[in-house]
Amino acid sequence: MENIAKLNHFGEDVSNSELVKKSQLGDKSAFEELVKRHQELVFSLSFKLTGNRELANDVAQEAFIRAWKAIGKFRGDSTFGTWIYRITVNTAWTLRKKAKKHYSLNIEDTQEPVVVDEKKDPELVAINSDLSLVLRKALNQIPLEQRIIVELKNIEGRSHKEIADYLDISVTAAKVRLHRAHQKLRNILEEIEA
């Protein structure tokens, strides 16, 4: 019972930077609180980058392991959220490359089941589902580094500055990469339509 109380002694009034400082001093419960606060963000990003729940779980877990091992090197130049975001992107990149060697992703396995709301027009639901599948297939055809930027900008609505911070690149590089990714996507979608 004492361990549970110890794990939960951090309230929302304790900032992430305070938790980082405590973590850097070896306080595992402070790091566990950081994990708790960021696990949804990390898993969501992992899933968007991999398109596969199992691989996303592996990426999220590995990202937090890497963060714990490197917490002493965290300088605070960015927020912990931005730092863990970068680690997650890099981890997804690495694990996805390894996973491709072992198995190929099946697009049907990567999609969430479509839930049909009886109040909605079934035909509209089917059309949206088809469009989503086409877009996901197109996204899977572009390189991961471009897909990440498209996901961040067009799906998550991140600014060019946030993207640059997350990926540790300049704002100009983020804009250029996004433009190239959009061009590539446009070409893929045009081929699908033809």
N, C-alpha and C positions, 0 to 999 in steps of 0.2 A: 504494500500500500504506500509505503514511503517513496518507492521509486516512481510510482504514478504521480504522486504529488510533486516530486522533484521534476519530472518531465513537463508538468503543466504549470510550473511556477512563473513562466513568462507570459505576461498579458500583452494585449495589443498596444499598450502604452510603451512597451520596450521596442525601440527602433531596430531596424535591420542592421544598422551600423554598430549598434551596441552588441547585438547578437554576434556579428562578425568578430568584433574585438574579443568577446568571451570565447568564441570558437577558436580564435588564433592562440588563445592561452590554454587550449586543450579541453574546453568545456563541451562535451559531446551533447549534452541536453540543449545547449544554445544552438548547436548546429542542427539538431533534430527539429528545433523550432523553425529554423530557416527552411529546412526541407518541407516541413508542414505548410509553411506559408507559400512556398513556390512549387510544390509538387504538381498542382493542377496546370500551371503555366508550362512546366517542363514536359509533362506528359502530352499536353495538347500540341505543343510544338513538335515533340518527337513523333507523334502520330501524323501530323501534317507533313513532316519531312520524309517519313518512311512509308506511310500509307498502309501500315500493317501493325495491328495491336500488339502482337507478340514482340516484334522487333522494337516497337515504341517503348514497351515496358523495359526491354533490355537497355535501350538508349537512355531512358530516364534514370534507371538504376545506376548505370555506368557513369552518367554525367554527375550524379551526386557523389559517387565514390571518388571521381576525379576532383571534384570541388573540395571534398574533405581533405584529400591528400595535398591539395595546392592552397588551402585556405591561408596558410602562413605567408604565402607569396602575394596574396591579394593586397594591393596598395590603396585601394579606395579611390582610384582615379575615376571610376564609374560606380554606379549602384550595384549592390549584390545581384539584383534582378537582371541587370544588363550583363554582368559577369557570368552568371549561371546560364543565361541565354546563349552567350558565345560558346561556353563549354558544351552546351547541348547541341548546338549546330555542328561543332567540330566532332563531337562523339557520334552524332547521326551520320556524318560524312564517313567516318572511319568504319563504324559497324555496318553501314549499308554496303560499303565496298567489300567487306569480309563476307557478308551475307550473300552477295551476288555470286561469290565463288561457290557457295554451298547449295544454293537453291535459287530458282528464279521466282519472282513475285508474280502471282496470278492476279490480274486486275479484278476478277470477280471476288477474290478473297479480301480485297482491300476496301471494299465499299461497305458502308453502314447499311443495314436493311432499311428500306423505305417504309415509313409508317404512314398509312393512308388515313387521313382524317375524313370521316364521313361527311363533314360539313363542307369540305372542299370539293371542287369539281374533280372527279377521278381522272378525267382526260387531262386536265391541267397538271395534276400530280404526276401523271405518266410522262408528260412532256418535260416537266422540270427534272424528273429523274433521269430521263434520256440525256438532257443537256448536261446535267451534272456528270454523268458517266463519260460523255464525250470530252468534257473539259478535263476531267481527272486523267483520262487516257492521254490527252494532249500534254498535260503537265508532266506525266510520267515519261514522256519522250524527250523532254529537254534536260540538259545537264543539271545535276543537283544544285550547284551553286546558283544557277539562274532560277530554278524552281523555288529555292529558299526566298529569293528576293521577291518573286511574284506572290508567294504565299504571304510574306510579311506586308507587302504594299497593298495588294488587291483583296486579300482575304481578311487579314488582320487590321488593315487600315493604318499601318505604321507610317510615320513621316520618313522622308529621305534621311533626316538627321538620326532618327532612331535606328533605321536600318544600318546606317554607317556605323553607329555606336555598337550595335549588336554584332556586326561582322568585322569590326575593327578595320574599316576602310574609310576613305574620304567620302564626303557627300557627293562629289562629282562622280566618283567611281560607282557609287550606289545608283545614281541616275543613269549612267552609261550602261551598267549591267542590266538595269530594269528595262531600258529601251531595247537592248539586244534580246532580252528574254521575251519581251512583247512581240518583237519582229519574228522570232523563231516560233512562238505560239501561233501567231497569225498565219504563218506559212503552213504549219501543221494542220490548223483548223480549215484552211482553204483546201488542202489536199483531201481532208476527210469529206468536205462538202462536195468535192468534184466527183 
